[in-house]
Amino acid sequence: MKIGLVQNNILWENKQFNLSASKEFFKKAKNLKIDLLLFPELSFTGFTMNVEKLKEFDFSTITYIASLCKTYCINAGIGYIQGVDNDKKAKNNYAIISSTGDVLCNYSKIHPFSYGDESNHYIGGNEIFFSQINDITLSPFICYDLRFPEIFQIASKKCDLITVAANWPDARKDHWITLLKSRAIENQCYVAG
């Protein structure tokens, strides 16, 4: 499997512009014969706490990206803000979408980053998801989840690849690389992040 990791320079909280710009990544990925294109955490808004304004209930982000997946015949992983009924908070989600436009899994970040105020705006998830792409089973996690080895141990028993989407600060880049390598070594599993 050939994986492409996207680092997109977004316009802060401008979801429509950033979604439109994502088409260029799909075009490049198609030319490079990428099987799975992974975008970062909260891919089209940035790591925002402005959930009241940017959360969605209609899956519009998934619908748009699913159409690109079908058009370019590429699987993709994307982060977005999922609204929660009767709650001011939202969920920090990551969806894996197939090359046919089907949602293979829709993971909610289990561990919101409490030190960064995320837990005041986002509800943590409680389920590990698995999906199958090209005979490879994968499980997605998001950013701060990386600091909790237990969920990686659980996931590694069923999957070949664990993905970690993040908006990790450059100042802690060494932690990011070290933790990604650690999770791979501890669990004898491929980790992409």
N, C-alpha and C positions, 0 to 999 in steps of 0.2 A: 504494500500500500504506500502510495506517495502522498505525503501530508504537506499542506501549505499552511504556515502560521502567519496570520495577518497582523501587521502593526499599522493601524490606520490613524492618520492625523485628522481627527474629527473637529467639526465646529461644535463647541460646547452646547449641549442640550438642543441641538438643531437636528432632530431625528429625520425629518424629510430630506434635508440636504445630504446627510450622512448615508441614508439608505440609497439615495440616487448614486452617490459616489461609490458605493459598494460594487456596482456593476463592473467597474474597471478591474476589481480584484478577480471577479469571476472570469472576465475575458483573459486576463493574464494566466489564471489557473488552468483554463482550458488549453491555452498554448503550451503550458508546461506539463500537461497531462496529469494534473493533480487529481487524486481520488477523493480527498477530504480536505476541505478548506475551513480552517478554524479561526474565527474572529475572537477578539478579546471580550472580557467581562463587560456587560452593558455596552455592547458594541457600537451603538448608534446614538447614544446620549452622553456617554462618559459616566464616570462613577459619581453620579449626582444623588443628592438627598432630596431633590425636588420631585418627590414621587407623586404628589397631588396633581401636578401639571403633566407629568410624563408617563404615568402608568396607563396601561391599556387593558381593556377587557375584550376587545374584538379580534385579537390575534393578528392585527394588521401588519406588524413587523414580520411575523412568521409567514403570512400569506405572500408578502412581497418577496421575501427571500426564497420561499418555496418555488415561486415562479422563475427566479433566476437559476435555482438548482435544476429545474426541468429544462429550461432553455439551454443551459451550458452542460447539462448532464454531469453535474458535480454534486457530491454530498457536502453538507456544510454544518458547522456549529456556530450558533449565534447567541449573544446575550441580550436580554431585554427586560423591561420592568413590567411584571404581570400584576394587574390590579387584584385586590382581594375584596369580595363582596362584604359590605357593611363594615369596612375597616379603613381607616385613613392610611394605614401602612400598606405596603406592597410586597411582592416577592422578587428577589434578584434571581432571574431564571436563565437557564441555558438550554437551548433546544438543539437537538441533532435532527437534521432534515435530510432525507434521502435524495438521490439524483432524480427520482420520480416525483419529488415534491411532498412525500409523506413525512409526517413528524414521527420519528422513531422513538424519541424520548424527550421529555420536557422536565428538566431537573430544576429544583429550587435549592439555592445555596443553603446548606445546613447550618453553617456557622457565620452569621453576619459579623462583620468586624466591629466589635463593641468599642474599641479604642478610637475608632474613626467615626463614631456616632451612627454607624450604619444600623445597629440594632434598634435605634430609636425610630427608624423609618421603614425598615424591612423586617418581615417575619421570616424566621428560619424554616427551612424544609425539614422533612423527617424521613426521606426515602432515597435510597441509592437506586439509580436506574442503569439498565444495560441495553445496548442496541447492537445490531449486527450489520456490518458493512463489509462486503467482499470477503466473507468467511472469517472476519475478525470481529470479536466481541469487544466492545469498548464501553467505558463508563465515564461520564463527565463529572468534574468537580469545578468549583469556582474559588479562586483567590485564597482567602483566609482558611478555607477548608484544608489547604496544604499543610497547615500546622497541626493537624489532627490525624496522626498516623493510623488510628483504629479504622477509620472509614476506608482508607486505602487497602488495609489488610483484608477487610470484608470484600471489597470490590475485586481485588486481585485473585480471589479464589474462583471467580467466574469469568474473568476477562483477560484479554491479551494486551489491551491498551487502555491506559487511563489518561484522560485529557484534563488539563487545568487551565481554564480561561482566567485571565486576571487583568487588573489595572494596578499592577504592583509598582510602588514608587522606586525610582532610579536609585535613591539613597540606600535602599535595602536590596539592591540587585544581587549582591553576594549571597544573601539569605535565600533569595528566590532560586538561584542556581543550585545551591547546596541542598535545599529541601527537595527540589525536583529529583536530583540525583539520589538522595537518601531514600525517597519513596520508591524509586525504581529498584535500587539495590535491596532494600528491606523486603520487597515483595516479589522480586524476580519477575518484573512486569515492565513492559514499555510504558514510559510516561512522556507525554508531549505537552509542553506549556511554554 
